[in-house]
Structure formats: C-alpha cells, structure tokens
Amino acid sequence: MELAYYSDYAVRLVNSEEPLRGKDTLTSVEAVRALFGANQSAARRATDADVTRFRSVRGRLRAVFEAADSGDETLAVDLLNSLLLEFPVSPQISGHDHRDDQDNPLWHMHLADHPSNATAGYAAIASMGLAFHLTEHGVDRLGLCEAAPCRNAYLDTSTNRSRRYCSDRCATRANVAAYRARKREEAAARTDRDASTGRTAEKSQNSSR
C-alpha cells in the first residue's frame, strides 16, 4: 500500500463535518467504522467512546488544513507535528497485497494499525499520510474548498497547483454563481448608463429651450 494513500484518511475524517452548514455525520460508532473503508480489522476495534475522540482529532486535522489554506506554513507543520508526536506510527515492510508476474511479493512500506484503540490507530495513519503528502508536494497542496459554504478539505494533485474546489460539483456551483454575479453587475451597469444617458438628454433638451 502506498504511503500517499493514507492521506485520504485525514480528508475523510475532516469532511465528516461541514461546520458552515451545521452538518456532522460522525454521530455513531457505525460512522466511525465507515471511515476505515476496507480496513475492517481496525474498524472492529471502534467503540462508542471513539466517537468523541474522533471528533477531537478531526478538529485538529481541520486546523492543519485551515493553516495551510491561509498560507501559514509554519503553523500547519507545527500542528501536524503535534499530532505525529501524540499518535506515533508503526511502519512495516509488507508485500501481502502486491505481486509481480512470477507471484513474488513487491515489497513496500505499510503503516501498521496502532493496537491501543481505534482513534489512536486512525489518527496515527491519517497524520502520517498527511505528513508524507505535505513533505512530498508542499503545504500549498492542502486546501479548503472555496465554494462557500462547503469548506471541505482536499489534497491538490493537479500538475499546475490550480485546484480550488473539493469536487466537480462545487466547482460547477461556484462557476455558475460567479457567472450570475457578473450578469447582475452587467445589468446594473447598463441601468446606470441608461439612467445617466437619460439625464444627459433631459439636460440637453432643457438647455435648448
């Protein structure tokens, strides 16, 4: 499993809440387990107590994205380092899920699940994955969707560092909103011009009498 894959753990957790919309899907142990995706062995360790613990980690991960999105590179790194210190990972060499043409294992780095509890394991994996993404691609590759009121987290993997939205849906919505705003401004400008032209014509008629 590629280490970059683990950065998606951070995105999934952060996006389980949409603060500006008042939405939070992280309300049960089932929701916690769903965040693990295919890693069901780790998901089975989750208990009701992990709901509150996951929410706490989620807030700290969102703070990393917020700092990166605002351009505060040092703060983003400091916040992420704090998570890495609190939730250390256990790296292992693995070849169980990658084989070559001769069925020989293709060795790669794997982050082992933390044995203590579900939150510690998830936080360790999410933080390390995000750290690998940050150091490999740069802090500016961590962003928050610009399509208000979304503000979902995303990882920019575009070639020209141009991503601004978390999804095509948000990009379309933002473009439509911008288009409508331009049309309103153009209509208002035409109205102002017509009114100004009318006043000028009226003054001309008055002066010619």
RAHU-V289332 format. One record per residue. N is the residue number from 1. RES is the residue in one letter. SS is DSSP state (alpha for helix, beta for strand, coil for the rest). OMEGA is omega in degrees with one decimal (999 if undefined). Layout:
n;res;ss;omega
N;RES;SS;OMEGA
N;RES;SS;OMEGA
//
This chain:
n;res;ss;omega
1;M;coil;-178.7
2;E;coil;-178.4
3;L;alpha;179.9
4;A;alpha;-180.0
5;Y;alpha;-174.6
6;Y;alpha;178.7
7;S;alpha;177.8
8;D;alpha;176.2
9;Y;alpha;-179.6
10;A;alpha;-179.5
11;V;alpha;-178.9
12;R;alpha;-178.8
13;L;alpha;-179.9
14;V;alpha;-175.4
15;N;coil;173.2
16;S;coil;176.3
17;E;beta;172.9
18;E;beta;-172.0
19;P;alpha;-176.1
20;L;alpha;177.3
21;R;alpha;-178.1
22;G;coil;-178.3
23;K;beta;177.9
24;D;beta;-179.9
25;T;coil;-178.2
26;L;coil;-173.4
27;T;coil;-177.7
28;S;coil;178.4
29;V;alpha;176.7
30;E;alpha;177.9
31;A;alpha;176.3
32;V;alpha;-177.7
33;R;alpha;-179.4
34;A;alpha;-179.1
35;L;alpha;-178.7
36;F;coil;179.7
37;G;coil;-176.1
38;A;coil;-177.2
39;N;coil;-173.6
40;Q;alpha;178.3
41;S;alpha;176.7
42;A;alpha;-178.7
43;A;alpha;-177.5
44;R;coil;178.8
45;R;coil;-175.6
46;A;coil;176.5
47;T;coil;179.4
48;D;coil;-179.2
49;A;alpha;-178.4
50;D;alpha;179.6
51;V;alpha;179.3
52;T;alpha;-179.2
53;R;alpha;177.9
54;F;alpha;179.3
55;R;alpha;178.8
56;S;alpha;178.2
57;V;alpha;178.8
58;R;alpha;179.0
59;G;alpha;-179.3
60;R;alpha;176.7
61;L;alpha;176.9
62;R;alpha;179.0
63;A;alpha;176.5
64;V;alpha;179.2
65;F;alpha;180.0
66;E;alpha;178.4
67;A;alpha;178.6
68;A;alpha;-178.1
69;D;alpha;179.8
70;S;coil;178.6
71;G;coil;-179.8
72;D;coil;-175.0
73;E;alpha;-177.4
74;T;alpha;179.7
75;L;alpha;179.2
76;A;alpha;179.9
77;V;alpha;-179.8
78;D;alpha;179.7
79;L;alpha;179.7
80;L;alpha;176.6
81;N;alpha;178.4
82;S;alpha;177.1
83;L;alpha;-179.5
84;L;alpha;178.8
85;L;alpha;-178.2
86;E;alpha;-177.2
87;F;coil;-178.9
88;P;coil;180.0
89;V;coil;176.0
90;S;beta;-178.8
91;P;beta;177.8
92;Q;beta;172.8
93;I;beta;-176.1
94;S;beta;175.2
95;G;coil;-172.4
96;H;coil;-175.4
97;D;coil;177.5
98;H;coil;-179.0
99;R;beta;176.5
100;D;coil;-175.7
101;D;coil;179.2
102;Q;coil;178.9
103;D;coil;174.0
104;N;coil;-179.1
105;P;beta;172.2
106;L;coil;-172.7
107;W;coil;179.1
108;H;beta;179.5
109;M;beta;-179.8
110;H;beta;177.3
111;L;beta;-177.3
112;A;beta;178.7
113;D;coil;177.4
114;H;coil;-172.5
115;P;coil;-170.1
116;S;coil;178.6
117;N;coil;-175.1
118;A;alpha;-178.1
119;T;alpha;-179.4
120;A;alpha;179.8
121;G;alpha;-178.8
122;Y;alpha;-178.8
123;A;alpha;179.0
124;A;alpha;-178.7
125;I;alpha;-178.8
126;A;alpha;-178.4
127;S;alpha;-179.9
128;M;alpha;177.5
129;G;alpha;178.9
130;L;alpha;178.9
131;A;alpha;177.5
132;F;alpha;179.7
133;H;alpha;-178.4
134;L;alpha;-176.9
135;T;alpha;-179.5
136;E;alpha;-171.9
137;H;alpha;179.7
138;G;coil;-178.1
139;V;alpha;-177.5
140;D;alpha;176.7
141;R;alpha;174.8
142;L;beta;-175.5
143;G;beta;173.9
144;L;beta;-175.3
145;C;coil;-178.9
146;E;coil;-179.0
147;A;coil;-179.4
148;A;coil;5.8
149;P;coil;-173.3
150;C;coil;-178.7
151;R;coil;172.8
152;N;coil;178.2
153;A;beta;174.5
154;Y;beta;175.6
155;L;beta;-176.9
156;D;coil;177.2
157;T;coil;179.5
158;S;coil;-177.3
159;T;coil;-176.5
160;N;coil;177.6
161;R;coil;-172.5
162;S;coil;-175.0
163;R;coil;-179.8
164;R;coil;-175.3
165;Y;coil;-176.6
166;C;coil;-176.1
167;S;coil;175.7
168;D;alpha;-180.0
169;R;alpha;179.7
170;C;alpha;178.7
171;A;alpha;178.8
172;T;alpha;-179.9
173;R;alpha;179.9
174;A;alpha;179.4
175;N;alpha;177.9
176;V;alpha;179.3
177;A;alpha;178.9
178;A;alpha;178.6
179;Y;alpha;-180.0
180;R;alpha;178.4
181;A;alpha;177.7
182;R;alpha;179.2
183;K;alpha;177.5
184;R;alpha;178.8
185;E;alpha;178.7
186;E;alpha;179.2
187;A;alpha;179.1
188;A;alpha;179.4
189;A;alpha;177.3
190;R;alpha;178.6
191;T;alpha;178.4
192;D;alpha;179.5
193;R;alpha;-180.0
194;D;alpha;179.2
195;A;alpha;179.2
196;S;alpha;178.5
197;T;alpha;178.9
198;G;alpha;178.9
199;R;alpha;179.3
200;T;alpha;179.1
201;A;alpha;179.8
202;E;alpha;178.2
203;K;alpha;179.8
204;S;alpha;179.9
205;Q;alpha;-179.1
206;N;alpha;-176.7
207;S;alpha;-178.1
208;S;alpha;-179.7
209;R;coil;999
//
